[in-house]
Amino acid sequence: MTFDHESLALLEEALRRLEEGYRGLPEPSSRADVRALREVLLSAAERLRDNYPYHHPLYVGQMLKPPHPIARLAYTLALFLNPNNHALDGGRATSQMEKEAVAGIARMLGWGAHLGHLCGGGTMANFEALWVGRELRPGKAVAASAQAHYTHARLSSVLGVPFHPIAIDARGRMDVRSLEGALATHAIGTVVVTLGTTAAGSVDPLAEILALRGRHDFRVHVDAAYGGYFMLAGNLGGETRRAFDRIAEADSVVIDPHKHGLQPYGCGCVLFRDPGVGRFYKHDSPYTYFSSADLHLGEISLECSRPGAAAAALWTTMRLLPLKPGGDFARGLEAGREAALTLHQALSKDDRFAPLMPPELDIVTWAVRAASSTESSAMARRIFDAAAHRDLHLALATFPRTMLEPAAPVTRWDADEIVCLRACVMKPEHRDWMAEILSRLQAAAGDACNAGG
Ligand SMILES: Cc1ncc(COP(=O)(O)O)c(C=O)c1O
């Protein structure tokens, strides 16, 4: 069976357990019209078939990871109450669950005291970190590498803050000398350090960037929306490990449970090292319901209503799979990384392909060897389509010449960027499926060569 149906029986049992907590209440009379529900629900099931098979190991395209069954169950269970984590009155139990889950993430980063909360996703989380940065360094700019997530430039513009893109090195990491040049202008207030870029999984050299704080005054915001949980992986390369080992020295960190934390979408997390930044969130609303002296999450987040169900799902997942090096959760990340290394090695041995660099995390990128950049891009597109015909779903990503030159995929540069193939090997099952993935990829490359030639 494609989806795990067995766990649904657990949902029924857990729902009864939840219901017992409200037994004393009179029965409400409204009942759903199950026949009407059935009809529309089945038509929704049919509509939903028009999706790539994100849940399946043959999907290695975008940064999509299926939620753990326990996260799905806990989320759905909580939905029967639909708590709102804006205020304790809206979500008493789930607010507590959120605080505990966020404290667990903070501990993973090496922080005891902290201020943090869940939010809609990485973009919202980064927005809050950049906003706090602006409040603390008014008039100063945000700097992020040219491979940082595109939303940093957009968020800076929303905040009315100048944005400085910083050059990258051949492996897609922030170039520290270029950053130092920008810092010398005294115009930079916050440096965004990406631990795991979206396109290639590159990890900016955090240790070297932190060292610049001796000479320049700036905040360090770590965008680890995708990469953050790799903190727990025992099989990172030396330089990558060195960056993760310094994460506790950042001023703020973003990490997305809805990427590598096995959660459904709608679960980002922002954390600040100094709990004192909570003062910027202070507001006085006559219509929200802060009715106790205890901290309400709505007092420390920019969004108002937020799903308590997301907190319930994350808390329950972390109970089952604690964030511990060597634990099952960490082993899942390590398995994906092993799969990525295997894929990279196989591509390196195939003379049709030019892998950009060994993967730092679990994203693999490669160009197709060709006479010119334009031909290489066209061939990548053909292989992408041919692979999809063989039910292998890859992604395409455009990379600049700086990142491509070491792999020398072309003899003639008739364009300064090349469309490459990209695989996000994020599921633990990818390790066992790699032989199948490779055989389909090789066959797709053959199909594309035949079609092209
Ligand atoms: C490094 C990084 N930052 C931020 C984001 C934006 O996160 P979201 O899509 O959850 O808003 C992403 C998304 O892929 C990302 O990879």
Ligand as a Chemical Component Dictionary entry (heavy atoms), coordinates in Angstrom:
data_LIG
# 
_chem_comp.id                   LIG 
_chem_comp.type                 NON-POLYMER 
_chem_comp.pdbx_formal_charge   0 
_chem_comp.three_letter_code    LIG 
# 
loop_
_chem_comp_atom.comp_id 
_chem_comp_atom.atom_id 
_chem_comp_atom.alt_atom_id 
_chem_comp_atom.type_symbol 
_chem_comp_atom.charge 
_chem_comp_atom.model_Cartn_x 
_chem_comp_atom.model_Cartn_y 
_chem_comp_atom.model_Cartn_z 
_chem_comp_atom.pdbx_ordinal 
LIG C1 C1 C 0 17.583 28.159 3.388 1  
LIG C2 C2 C 0 16.136 28.483 3.260 2  
LIG N1 N1 N 0 15.652 29.592 3.859 3  
LIG C3 C3 C 0 14.353 29.942 3.787 4  
LIG C4 C4 C 0 13.459 29.168 3.073 5  
LIG C5 C5 C 0 12.018 29.579 2.992 6  
LIG O1 O1 O 0 11.267 28.691 3.775 7  
LIG P1 P1 P 0 9.688  28.514 3.571 8  
LIG O2 O2 O 0 9.519  27.963 2.192 9  
LIG O3 O3 O 0 9.321  27.546 4.648 10 
LIG O4 O4 O 0 9.044  29.833 3.747 11 
LIG C6 C6 C 0 13.918 28.014 2.412 12 
LIG C7 C7 C 0 12.997 27.199 1.612 13 
LIG O5 O5 O 0 13.370 26.278 0.935 14 
LIG C8 C8 C 0 15.278 27.657 2.533 15 
LIG O6 O6 O 0 15.773 26.564 1.931 16 
# 
loop_
_chem_comp_bond.comp_id 
_chem_comp_bond.atom_id_1 
_chem_comp_bond.atom_id_2 
_chem_comp_bond.value_order 
_chem_comp_bond.pdbx_ordinal 
LIG C1 C2 SING 1  
LIG C2 N1 SING 2  
LIG C2 C8 DOUB 3  
LIG N1 C3 DOUB 4  
LIG C3 C4 SING 5  
LIG C4 C5 SING 6  
LIG C4 C6 DOUB 7  
LIG C5 O1 SING 8  
LIG O1 P1 SING 9  
LIG P1 O2 DOUB 10 
LIG P1 O3 SING 11 
LIG P1 O4 SING 12 
LIG C6 C7 SING 13 
LIG C6 C8 SING 14 
LIG C7 O5 DOUB 15 
LIG C8 O6 SING 16 
# 
